[in-house]
């Protein structure tokens, strides 16, 4: 079992606070979808929770059944943002092998090997190719495979399927559904369903504040 707690988070953009007093709790299998206009702070909040940005106030922490210690949420998280996080000069297999070795698995879950992850994103037989040789859609799918080669119970997703086709949307929706069914947690800024049925919602209002509203 895993629990994610965000407590009184706030963050700045330049000299101004972009959001204040954001608090929520998510447990195994739950999801939270961020909504709001461009520039309202959705990406900033995701990066704060992932440990990529320092909050002005508050904290985002995890409590795991396998570890009674309270630890930063970033240690339990995968972050998939607008960039793919892969080296163009390396092969797909070399890229995914690096992330598998570098990150390792958090206790309580098991990752896929490189070829299993390639099959999961429906791109078998091409992991020997240089990553930069692939189409933009193939590159994005293999970026999604990063989520599978090193186990993390929390997936933080910032428009993960932007500009991809419906087949890619459906494939990724299946990955998200299976992650939640296995007890994973998902935080996402997205306009696509992506297996987020029954998710809570949080509307970001930018410099005007935030409005927390949970779905049924």
C-alpha positions in Angstrom: 0.0 0.0 0.0 1.1 3.5 -0.8 -0.1 6.9 0.2 0.8 10.3 -1.3 0.2 13.4 0.8 0.6 17.0 -0.5 0.5 19.5 2.4 0.0 23.2 1.9 2.1 23.4 -1.3 2.8 26.8 -2.9 5.2 27.8 -5.6 6.5 31.0 -7.3 6.9 32.1 -10.9 9.4 34.9 -10.7 8.4 37.1 -7.8 4.8 36.0 -7.7 3.1 33.1 -6.1 1.4 31.0 -8.8 -0.6 28.8 -6.4 -0.9 28.5 -2.6 -2.2 26.0 -0.1 -2.6 23.0 -2.3 -3.3 19.9 -0.2 -4.6 16.4 -1.1 -4.1 12.8 -0.3 -4.1 9.9 -2.8 -4.0 6.2 -2.0 -3.3 3.0 -4.0 -5.3 2.9 -7.2 -6.4 6.5 -7.1 -5.8 9.3 -9.7 -5.9 13.1 -9.7 -6.4 15.1 -12.9 -5.3 18.7 -13.0 -7.4 21.1 -15.0 -7.1 24.8 -15.8 -6.0 27.3 -18.5 -2.5 27.4 -19.9 -0.2 29.1 -17.4 -2.3 28.3 -14.4 0.4 26.2 -12.7 -0.5 22.6 -13.6 3.0 21.7 -14.9 4.6 23.6 -12.0 2.6 21.6 -9.4 3.5 18.3 -11.1 7.2 19.2 -11.1 7.0 20.2 -7.4 5.5 16.8 -6.5 8.1 15.0 -8.6 10.9 16.8 -6.7 12.1 18.7 -9.8 11.2 22.1 -8.4 11.4 23.3 -4.8 8.1 24.5 -3.3 7.9 27.9 -1.6 6.0 26.2 1.2 4.7 22.8 2.1 5.8 19.3 1.2 4.8 16.3 -0.9 5.6 13.0 0.8 4.9 9.3 0.6 4.2 6.6 3.1 4.6 3.0 2.0 3.4 -0.2 3.7 6.9 -1.6 3.0 8.6 1.3 4.7 7.1 3.2 7.7 9.5 6.2 7.1 8.0 9.3 5.5 10.0 10.0 2.3 9.8 12.6 -0.5 7.2 11.8 -3.1 9.9 12.2 -5.8 11.6 9.0 -4.6 8.5 7.0 -5.5 7.6 8.8 -8.7 8.1 8.6 -12.5 7.7 11.9 -14.3 6.8 12.0 -18.0 6.7 15.6 -19.2 6.9 17.2 -22.6 10.5 16.0 -23.2 11.2 12.3 -23.7 14.4 12.0 -21.6 16.2 9.9 -24.1 19.5 10.3 -25.9 19.2 10.5 -29.7 22.6 9.0 -30.3 21.9 5.8 -28.3 19.8 2.9 -29.4 16.4 2.4 -27.8 17.7 -0.6 -25.9 20.7 1.4 -24.6 18.4 4.2 -23.5 15.9 2.0 -21.7 18.7 -0.1 -20.1 20.3 3.0 -18.7 17.0 4.1 -17.0 16.4 0.6 -15.7 19.9 0.4 -14.2 20.0 4.1 -13.0 16.6 4.0 -11.3 16.1 0.5 -10.2 12.9 -0.8 -8.6 11.1 0.6 -5.5 10.2 -2.2 -3.1 6.8 -3.6 -3.6 6.7 -3.8 -7.4 8.5 -5.4 -10.3 9.5 -3.8 -13.6 9.6 -5.2 -17.2 12.8 -5.9 -19.1 13.6 -3.8 -22.2 11.9 -6.1 -24.8 8.8 -6.6 -22.6 8.5 -2.8 -22.3 8.8 -2.5 -26.0 6.0 -5.0 -26.5 3.9 -3.2 -24.0 4.1 0.0 -26.1 3.5 -2.0 -29.3 7.0 -1.4 -30.8 8.8 -4.8 -30.9 11.8 -5.5 -33.2 13.3 -2.0 -33.3 15.0 -1.5 -30.0 18.4 -1.9 -31.8 17.8 1.3 -33.8 19.2 4.7 -32.7 16.5 6.6 -30.8 17.0 9.6 -33.1 16.2 7.5 -36.2 12.6 6.9 -35.0 9.5 9.0 -35.8 8.2 11.4 -33.2 5.4 9.0 -32.4 7.7 6.1 -31.9 10.0 8.2 -29.8 7.1 9.2 -27.5 6.0 5.6 -27.1 9.5 4.6 -26.0 9.5 7.5 -23.6 6.4 5.9 -22.1 8.3 2.6 -21.9 10.5 4.3 -19.4 7.6 4.0 -16.9 7.8 0.2 -17.2 11.5 -0.6 -17.0 11.9 0.7 -13.4 9.0 0.3 -11.0 7.7 3.4 -9.4 4.2 3.4 -7.7 3.4 7.0 -8.7 3.2 8.2 -12.3 3.2 11.9 -12.8 2.1 12.7 -16.4 2.1 16.1 -18.1 0.1 15.8 -21.4 1.7 12.4 -22.1 -0.1 11.7 -25.4 -0.2 15.3 -26.9 -0.1 15.1 -30.7 -0.3 11.3 -30.8 -2.9 9.3 -32.6 -5.9 7.5 -31.2 -4.2 4.1 -31.2 -1.4 5.5 -29.1 -4.0 7.1 -26.7 -5.7 3.7 -26.4 -2.4 1.9 -25.8 -1.4 4.3 -23.1 -4.8 4.2 -21.5 -4.3 0.5 -21.0 -1.0 1.0 -19.4 -2.5 3.6 -16.9 -5.4 1.3 -16.1 -3.2 -1.6 -15.4 -0.9 0.6 -13.2 -3.9 1.7 -11.1 -5.3 -1.8 -10.9 -2.0 -3.0 -9.5 -2.2 -0.3 -6.8 -0.4 2.5 -8.5 -1.2 6.2 -8.2 -1.5 8.7 -11.1 -1.3 12.4 -11.3 -2.0 13.9 -14.7 -2.5 17.1 -16.6 -4.3 15.9 -19.7 -7.3 16.5 -21.9 -7.5 12.7 -22.7 -9.3 10.1 -20.6 -6.3 7.8 -20.4 -7.7 5.3 -18.0 -8.5 8.0 -15.4 -12.1 7.0 -14.8 -13.2 8.0 -11.3 -10.3 10.3 -10.9 -10.4 13.2 -8.5 -10.0 16.6 -10.0 -8.2 19.8 -9.0 -8.8 23.0 -11.0 -5.8 25.3 -11.0 -6.6 29.0 -11.2 -3.1 30.4 -11.5 -2.5 33.6 -9.6 -6.1 33.6 -8.5 -5.5 30.5 -6.3 -6.8 27.0 -6.7 -10.2 25.2 -6.4 -10.1 21.6 -5.2 -13.1 19.6 -6.4 -13.3 15.8 -6.2 -15.3 13.8 -8.7 -17.7 11.1 -7.6 
